[in-house]
């Protein structure tokens, strides 16, 4: 190559850089475009000044190759370098990227819920449902089920105003767990206190009516600094007269199961109920789960799931019966018509104990089912021929107890290691569960169709997983169906419109 042609090419390159100054700029080594990284035509069509839609983001991100040590940002249409996670000043980590993407999806879903009403099933709205019912295409059972699904899809979030004798505590104490009683007119709450420990309360739901949505919180001085592993209502003197709590041990204090009378909470009892009772505590260390029996053959008894055994305790006589197993019991529920106790284990096994058989024998295991991960919740359906179970792999399965096989699976639930309960409501034909991603999902019991996904009002975090309660009669027999959601210091109501 001669010298004149080399100088001409050099001047041409200099002019091109002056016309496109961005070609000569380089980012720092901490954040740079990957040299030689291929870009798809779909990504190159997105300009820097435009805001791409969700579909274009997903398509652009899925069409570009993954490069080790780099992250592709579909909004900026470029690769960014990932720094080592041990750097405290690292602006870009895998966890931060996932959290940013989750927050973007949550805000987008909240905006969609505020703008438009969702339809639970394609082709089924109010007018089409009425039209098909009038023409006789739907029987009464299908019509009621589909009507419930439509109303679930139209529920709107309203903030509940909580009144209390200590308003300052309401602004600082965070909800940890809520549990509605049988008639759905009371809500037992476990709150994390700012200075450490837990505090209990009962919310009277009789004032939960539109448009005000006001309730009253009844508290007492019972305070503990121990973690609550499991909670259930107990019917000792009458229906839901007590609350059964399993408390973890702390230092030299062993764990215990405590029967807390609901009458200890001021004005939380109905008129004519018994006077405040005594708090009863049973020394049961290491209890993971608990359940109260409504079966007449095991009257006044409760069960606790421990490490490698199940303990059945009679509250009146103090008699105990122990069943030895080889794993931890994380979930329990008594059957009502038959003397069976169903247990979900850390090993993934679900088994039923025949309470008529002696614990020393080998014939007390009546039913055996199996999940691939630790079982966190078991729920028996009303006819006691089916059982619903969820595990730490995010699987929710409906089991036929007679055939001992899974007949239906509910997709979309998210769980990796958390203890997350199931809420089954056969009257409305729905299943409700909160995932570890802080989304509340509602399925149809009939065909496992996902009816609605409700985002949390707050950014997703391990400490802010919502606790929910659904009922067909919130506030008592004259109440309306709806969903209660407790997250951080606030309580929300999703009522039927």
N, C-alpha and C positions, 0 to 999 in steps of 0.2 A: 504494500500500500504506500503511495507517495505522500509527501508531506502536505501538499495542498488539499488533497481529498480528506486527510485526517483532520486538518484545521477546519474544513467546511463542516464535517460531521460534528466537531466539537461546538462550533457556533450554533448549529441547528439544535443540538441537545440543550444548549444554554437558553435559547429562545423558548423551547418547549417548557422548560422549568419555570421561566418567568410567566408564561401564560397559565400554567397549572402549578401554582406554588405548593399545593397540597401534596404533590408527588415527591417533593423533596423533604417533607417533614417525617420525622420518626418519633414514636412514643418512647418513653423510658423503658428500661428492661423490666420494670415492675408491671407494666401494662402495655402490650404491644400487639400488633397484627402478626399472626403467624405467617411467615414467608412460605409461599407456595401452597397455602391452604385453598382448596377448590371451593368455589361458590356456585350454587345452583342458579339457573336463570330466574327462578321464582324469588330468590333472595335479592338478586340484583335489581329487580323491578321496584323494590320498596325504597322510596326516597327518604333522606334524613329528616325532612320536615314533616313527614306524614306520620300518623299514629296508626299502625297496622291493627287489624282486628284479631280476635282470638284465633280464628281459623287460620289466618295467614301466619300468625306466630307459630302455631303448632306445625303447620306444613313446612315452614322455613326451617324450624329447629329439627324436624325429623329428617329433612332432605340433606342436611350437611353432615359430613363425617365427624365422628368424635375423635379428638386428638388428645393423647395422654398429656395431662398437665395444663390443658387449656379448656376454656369455657366459651361457648358461642352464645352471644347475646343477640336474640332475633330483633330487638328494637333498634340496636345500633348496627346490626348487620356486620359483625366483626367478632374475631376471637380475642379473648382476654386470658392472660396468664394467671394460673392459680398458684398462690404462694404457699409455702409450708404452713400447716395448721398451728405449729407451736409459736408462730409470730403473733404476739398480742396486738400489734398494730396492723395486721393483715386486713385490708379492706375487702377482700374477695375470698370466701371459703365456700366449700360445698354446702355446709349447713346454712350459711347466709343466703346462698343462691336459692336453696329450697324454700327457706322461710320467705324470701321476697316473692317467689312465684306463688306460694300458698296465699300470701296476703293479697296479691293482685287478683287471684281467683275469688277470694272471699269478698273483696270490695265489689267486684263485678257482679257476683251473685246477689249481694245486698242491693245493688242498684237495679238489677232486673226485677227483684221482688217488689221494690217500691214503685216501679213503672207499670208493670203488667201483672195480670193474674195468670197463673199457670193452670194448665189442664192436666189432670192426673193421667188420663188416657187419651190417645189420639182418636178423634171422632166422637168423643163423649163430652158434650157440654150440657148446660141446663136444659136448653130447648130440645136438643136431640134426645136426651134422656126421657123427658116428659112425652115426647112424640112416640118413642118406641114403647113406652109403658101404656099409652092410650091405645096403641094398635095391638097390644097383647104380645109383643115380642119378648117381654121380660116378665118373669114371675115376681111375686112380692119379695122373695128373698134376694134375688139379683138386683131388683130395683133399690131396696134399702141399702144393700152393700155399695152399689155404685153411687148412690146419693151421699153416703158417708164419705166416699173417696173424693167426690167433687167438693164437699165442704171442707175436707182436710186441705185440699189444694188451694182454697181461698182464705185460709186463716191468716189474720193480720196480727203483727206483733204490737202489743200495748204494754207500756211500763206500768207496773203495779206499785201503788203508793203504800208503803209499809209504815204503820203507826206503832210507836212503842213508848214505854215509859222512859227509855234512855235513847233519845234520838242520836246522840253523838256516837253511840256504839254501832248504829246501823251504817254509818258512813265509813267505819274502819274495819268492822268484822266481815270477813269474806265467807260466802257460802261454800261449804265443802260437800254437803249431801242434803237432799230433801227426800222425804218419803210420805206419801199420802196414806191416810187410813182407809178402812174398807168402804166407808160411806163418802169419802172424798170431801169431808167438811173440815178436816184438820190436816196440817202439814207439819211433820216433825223435821226439824232442821238441826244440822251440825255445822257450827260456824268456827272458823279459825280466828282466834283472838290475836290482835296485833302484837301483844307482849309475849305470845307463846301459849300453846295449849288450845283447848277446844271449849266451846260453850254450846249449850243445848237450848232449844226453844220450840214452841208450838205456835203455828200461825193459824188463826181462825179464818176460814175461807168463806164464811157466810156473807161477807160484804163484797165478794168478788163479782161485781155486776157492772155491765156497761152503763154509762160511759166513764164512770169514775175509777173503778178497779181499785178499791181501798180495802186493805186487810189490816188486822191487828196482830202484832207479835207479843206472845206471852212468854216471859222468861222466868227463871229461878236462879238461885245462887249455886246450883250444882255445877261445879267447874272441875275440869281435869286437864292435866298436861300430858295425858297419854293418847296415843293414836287410836282411833276407832276403826277396827277392822271390818265390822259387819253390824247392821242394824235391821231389826224387824219389829212389827207391832205384835203384842202379846195379849191374849184374851184370858186373863186370870179371873178377875171378878165379873167382868162383863166383856162385851165385844170391844177390843182395842183399849183395854183399861190400862195397860202398861206398854213400855217400850223396852225391848231386849237389846242390849249393846254388848259387843265383844271388844274388850280393851286389851291392848298390848301391854306387856310388862315393861317396866322402866327401872334400870339400875337394880336395886335389891327388892323392888316391889314386883311381885309376880302378876301375870295377866289374870283377868277375871271376866266373868259374865255378869252383867248388872241388870236387874229388873227395875226400871225407873217408872214409878207410878205417874201416869199422865195428870193425876189430880194435884201433883206438886206444882204444876204450872197454874198460876193464878187465873181464875175465870176461864180456864180452857176446857172445863168439864161441862157437860149439859146439865140442865136443871134437874135436881133430884138425885144426882149421882153421889157416890160415896165420898166421904171426907178424905182429905189427903192421907195416903198410906205411907208405909215405911219403905225405904229403899233396901232392896235385897241384893246381896252380892255373893257370887259363887266362885270359889277359887278354882279357875280352870285356865291354866297357863297355855299360851300358844294357840289360842282359838283363831282360826282363819274365817270361819263362817258360822252362822247360826240360823235356826228355823224354829218356829213355834207350831205345835201340833193342834189342829182343829178336829182330829179324829177322836171319836168317843172312846176307842179302846186304849188310847194313850192320852187321856185327859190330863190337863195341868202339867204337861211335859214339854220340854224343849230339847233341841239337839244342838251340839256344837261339833264342828269339823276341826280336828286337830292334826298335828303331824303324826301320821301313821295310825290314827285311830279315830273312831266316831264315838262320842259320849252322849248318852241319853240320860237326862236328869228330870226327876219328878220334883216340882217346886214344893208341893205340900209335904210329902213324906221324906224328901231328901234322898230317895233311892236312886242309885246310878247303875247304868248298864253300859259296858264298854265293848266295842267291836274293833278288833285289831285288823289293820290293813297295811299295805306296803308303800303308801304315798300320802301326800297332803290333800285334805278335802277343802276345796275352795268355794263350793256352792252346794246348797241343800234346799230341799222342799219336801214337806209331808204331803202325801195323798190324803184325801178327805174320806172317801168311801171305802178304801182298802187300807189295812195297816202296813203301809209301805213308806219308806223314807228314801228319797232319791238323792244321790250324791254325785257331784262332779269333781274330778281329781286333777292334780297337777300333771299326772302322767297322761291325761287325755281320756281316762276310763270314766264311764258313767255306770253306776250300779245302784240297785235298789236293795234295801235291807228289809227283810220280812220280820217285823217286830214281834211276831208270834213265836219265832224260833229262838232258842237259847243262844246267847252270844258265844258260848264255849264250843258249840258245834260248828259244822262246816256247811250247813244247808241254809244259812240266812241270806245269802246273795240270791235274789229272785230274778233280776234282770241285769244283763251286761251289754253296754254299748261302748263305742270307741270313737274318739276324735284323734287327730294327728297332733294336737297341741293341748296345752293346759286349759281345762274347762273353767270359765269364769261365771257362768250363769246357767241355771236350769229352771224351766217353768213348765208345770203340768197343765195341760188344757182341761177344760171343765169335765169332759166325759172321761178323763183319765185313761184314754187310749192312745194319746199322742203326747210327746214331750218335745219342748223347744230348748235348744242348747246353743251356747256360743263359746268360742275359745279364743286364745291369744294369737291365733293366726288370722283372725278376722272372719272365720267361718260361722255362719248361723244355719243350723240344720233342724228340720222337723223330722222327728223319729216316730215311726209306728211301733208302739210297745208290744203289740201282739206278734208282728212279723219280725221285730228287732232289726229294722232296716230304715235307712234314710229315704224319705219320700219327697222331700222338697228342700231346696237350699236357697237362701236369701243373699243375693250378691250386693256388694258395695260397702259392707261394713269394714272399718279400718281399726285394727288393734294389733299391737306387737307385744306388749307386756303388761297392760293396765287391767285392773279389775273393773269391768264395765258391765252393768246389769242390763237385762232385757225387760221390756214392758209389753206384755201381750194383752190385747183387749179384744176378746172374741165377740162382744156385743156389737162393736163397730167394725170388726173384721180387719184390724190393723195390728201391725207390730212396730214398735218404736225402739230405737237404740241410738245412743250417742257414741261416736267413734273417737279414737284417739286424736284424730285430726280436728276435733271440736265441731264436727258437723252432726246435726240431728237428722236421722233418716227415718222415713216412714214407709213401710211396705204393706202390701195387701196380703193378708193371711191366706186368701183364697188361691192365688196363683204366683205369689212371691214377686209381683210387679212393684218396682220402686215408684212410689207415688209422689214423694217430695223429699228434697234435701234442703234443710234449713241451716244457713251459716250462723256462726256465733256472732253476737254484736261486738265482740272484742277480738283482737288478733289471737291466733291459735298459740297456745303454750301448754306445757305439761301441768302447770298450776291452775289453769283456767278452763279445764274441761267442764262443760255445762252438766248440771244435774237436772233431770226432767221428771215430770209426773204427768201422765195423761189420764183423763177420766171422762166418762159420759155424763157425769153430773158434778161438775166442780162447784163446791159450796154446799153440797147436800142434795137431797132428793129433788128439789126444784131448780137445781143449777143447770147450766148449759155445758155441753161438751167442749173440751178445749185442752190445751197443753200448757203446762207451767214450766218455765225454764229459769233456773237460778245460776248465775254466773257472776263472779266477783262479789260486789256488794248489792247487786240489783236482782230483782225478780220480774220476769216478763210473763205475760199471758197471751197465748195464741188462741183466741176464741172463735167458735163457729160464727160466721156472718149470717 
